[in-house]
Amino acid sequence: MNRTRWLYPLSALLLLGAAPLDALARIKLTTLPVRERVEIQLDHPQLALVEEERIVPLVKGVNQVDFSWANTRIDPDTLVLRILPPPADQPLDAKVLSVSYPPNENALVWAVAASTSGAARVRISYVLGRLSKDFHYRAVADHDEKTLNLAQYLRVNNNANEAYDAAEFWAGVGDRFGKPLGLNETKEVQLGRFAAVPVRKTYTTHPVEFGYLDRAQDKLNVPMHYVFKNAGGELGKEPLPEGKARIFQEDGKGGTAFLGEDRGKFTPPDDELKLYLGLARDIAVRRTVDRNERQRIAGNLYRYDVTLKYEIENFKDAPVTLDIAESVRQIRDQIRGDSGRDPEWQLGDGSLRTPDPEKSDADKLLFHVDLPARAADGQAKKQIHTLRLNLNNEW
Amino acid sequence: MTPNLTVRFLLCLFGLLLPLALLARNVDLATVPTRSTVQLTIYNSEDLTLVRETRVVTFKQGVNPLQFSWANTLIDPTSVELKFREPKTGLEVLDTTFPHDKPQMLYWNVQSDANREATIEISYFTSGISWAADYVAIADAEEKTLRLESFVRVNNRSGEDYENAQVRLVVGTINLVEKIAELAKVPVGQVEELKREEYRDLRQKAARKMMAPAAPAPMVAMDMAAGAMQEMEAPKEIIKEGLSEYFIYTIEGTETVPNGWAKRLRSFEAVGLPMTVEYRYRPREYGDQLTRLYLLRNDTASKLGTTPLPDGMLRVFRANGRDALSYLATQNLKYVPIGDKIELNLGPDPAVVFELLKQKVYRDNLWFQIKGGNLYRKLGEEGFKLELDSQVAGWDEHTVYRQKIRNYTRKPIHVQIRREYPGDIVFRSRLNPTLHDFQTVQFETDIPAGDKAELDYEVIARLGYNQKQNRVELQAGEVSR
C-alpha cells in the first residue's frame, strides 16, 4: 500500500529555501498525506491515467513536497500537479515554483510556495504502466435465434504493483463506477446490458475469406454468424470496443447451451458486429466454374464470359438464407491469371443478378439466396444458381 | 561550494618559484579562492555550456602562479580563458602551461604591478549540462480553449555542482567543429593537433562573443535567506530576449543544480488560448488514418506570440468536466517561430468513422501499338481493324470512389482530406477540390453532429501510351454510375 508516496518535511528548515540538496539530508521528518480520492481513466486505448487527490499541509513560504515511487511504472514525464482552488473562507494561494529530479531515484521534489499556512487540496495525475483493461461480452441468443441478450464487461488488470482502496474508473464507454482495486487484482464489472437485440443468423460462402470444405469436390465452407447492428434501443450510442465474446443459446428448458466464442471487433454505431459460430454442416454448396470463354476484341485485348455455378442443398428442417459472396478479382485471377489491374466487369444473365447494394462494391459481390427446408420425406431439394460475369478489357 | 568540488582553483603562494620548478616540487601550499558568481549559458542544440565564473584573488606584486584544474568534469581544456574584471589594468597573464602529466590542469603566470585584491573571470566550455523544453496542454471540456504551460528542464551531468548559478538558455542551433565531450577526454597537446582555424573562430564567435552583449551587467549571487521571505514567492520569471538568430531565456535570480540532478521551471503559462479542432486525412504526414488535431497559432490572437516555442515533448490532456483529466497524446513539438501555427496531433478519433469504398472500375480510350512499331491506333476509331499482332499500349483507367465519413461526436466537425495521385490524372467530382501540389488533391467538408457525409469522386489515370503529363487535373463533373 502507498508505494506511491508523498513525503513532505514539516521541518522549519524548509523555510530556508527550496534547494534540492535538502532532499538528500539523512535526517528528516515527513508526513504522508493520504489519498482523498482516486480516479483512473482508462479511455486511452493503451494507457491508464491515474489521478489522485490529496490534502497537503503547507507552511507559509517555500515548501518542499517529495513524490517518490518504487516498483511501479509511473511515467515521470507525465506527472502533472494541479493545486485546486481553496474554499472561499480559507484562502490559501499556492504555486509550484519548480520541480527537481534527484539522480538515480524514482522521485521528484516540488518546490511549492504558499501565501499562508494551511492545507492545500492538490491533484496529481500520471500515466501508470501495467494497469490494463480489456472488454468481454456474453451473448445469449433466444431459442429461435431471433434476438439475443448482450452483456458487456470491463476487466481491469492491475499489475502496476499499486493498490487503490477506492478508485473511480472510466473506460471511455459506459458509466463511471467506483471500486477498490487491490495488488495484482483483476476486477471485472458489467458495463452494459442490452436486452432483446435483433439478431440474424447468417450462413455465408466466400471462397477467399472462408475457403473450401473439400477442394477436390468443390465444396465451400459455410460458416455461421450471429450478426447484429450496433443500433437501436440502448445500442448505437457508443462504439462497442473490441473484445472476446462468449456465445450461448437458450435451450428452451430454462438453461443455456454454449455455442462457442469469438473475438468481436471494434464496432462503431450503425455498424454490424459478426460473431462466428462455427461451420454449418447441413448446408452443402458446390461451386464450379461452369463456363469460361474469351473473345478477342483486338490484338491482345479480350473479353471473358464467365459463369459460376452453385449447387446448393439445405438439409436443415428450417428454411434459411444463404449469403453467397465473391471477389471478382479472385475469379478473374482464377480463370486467366493476375494482370495487376482491377477487373472491369458487368453482371450477365445468371440467376444471381441483384447484389446487395450495401455490401457490394467494385470487387465484392454479395447475394442472398433463400433456401427452403428439406422436404417432408427428408430429401433436400438441390437448387442451382449461376453467376454470370463479363470481364471486359483484359489483356 | 561542496566539499567534493572537482573544479579546483589554486592560488599558489610560492611566488618566488618558477612555474616549472613548482611542478617538480613535492611539498606545496595552496589557497582555494571560492567562486563569487557563476553563470551558465546552455545550448540545447549541442552538448555545450559556456560557464563564466568570478573569483576574488589576492595578488602580490610580481609573478603569481595560478593553478586551475577540473578533474572528473567534461571541460574543454582549450576553451579555458582568464580575464581580469576588477581592476582591469595592472594585471597580465604572462603564459599558460598545460603540464604533460596532468591532463585536467593548467597553470597561469600572472604579473601584478602591485599587491592587490582582484576579481578575475574564468570562462570555459563544458559538456554534460543540457536543457530541454517540455509542454503540458490541457483542453477544456468543450475543446474551445487550451491552457498551455511551457517548462524548461536543466539537466546536470557535467560532474560539477553549480550552486547559485545564473542560468541562461539558448534557443537555436550553432555549428561546432568538435564535440566538447570528446575534447574533454584528450590531453591538450592532442587537442591542438585536432584544432583547425575555424574551430576557434566558431567557438569564440558563435558562443562567447555572441553572449557577451546579452549578459546582464551585475553578476551578483542572490542569497535566498529565510528572513527575506516576506512576500509569497512567485514562480521565477524566465526573461526571453531575441539575439540575431537566437533566443536567450534567462531564468530570474539564481539556481542551484547539483551534479546528477535535473530541475524543471515554468517558462510561461497561457490560459484560455482559442483553438479549433480539425480532422485531417494526410497519409504522408499522419499515416493512413483520419487524425484529429488541435490547431492554434503562436501569435497574439492566440494569446501567445512573445517567444518562439523551442523543440520539446508536449503532452495533451483534456479536462473531463469533473475536475479530472483525460490523457490524449504525447508528441514531439518542433520549434515554432513566432506567428507560426501549432498543430497538436491527437491521433484517430473512434467517434468518427472514415471509410473509402471503391465502387466501380472501367477502362476506355484504349490505344494499340501496331506490330511493335511506331504506329499507334485507337480502339474503335474509323479504319481500325482487328489486328492480331497489336498490343494494348495506352488506356484510361477510371476508378469511382465514395468517401464515407460518420460523425458520432456531439459536435459538428470539419474534415480535410488530401490524396496523392502520381501520374497523369484527372480528378472528377462535385467536391470543389483544390490542388495542394501538382499531384495532391485536397477537399474539405463539414459534418453536423451525429450526421454522415458521402463524397463521390472519380480518378481517371491515363496510363501507358496515354500518359502525357505527370500531374493531377481537376475536373468538375458527375462521377460514372
Interface residues (C-beta under 8 A of the other chain):
Chain A: L15 L16 G17 A19 P20 L21 E39 Q41 D43 H44 L47 L49 E51 K60 G61 V62 D77 T78 V80 L84 D93 K95 V96 L97 S98 V99 S100 Y101 P102 P103 N104 A113 A114 S115 R123 S125 V127 W170 P239 F266 P268 P269 D270 D271 R296 I297 A298 G299 N300 L301 R341 D342 P343 E344 D361 A362 D363 N392 N393 W395
Chain B: D134 V136 R153 M224 A225 A226 M229 M232 E233 A234 P235 K236 T256 P258 N259 G260 W261 A262 K263 R264 L265 R266 M313 R315 F317 N320 D323 A324 L325 S326 Y327 L328 T330 P350 A351 V353 L357 K358 Q359 K360 V361 Y362 R363 L366 F368 L379 F384 L386 E387 L388 D389 S390 Q391 V392 W395 E397 T399 V400 R406 Y408
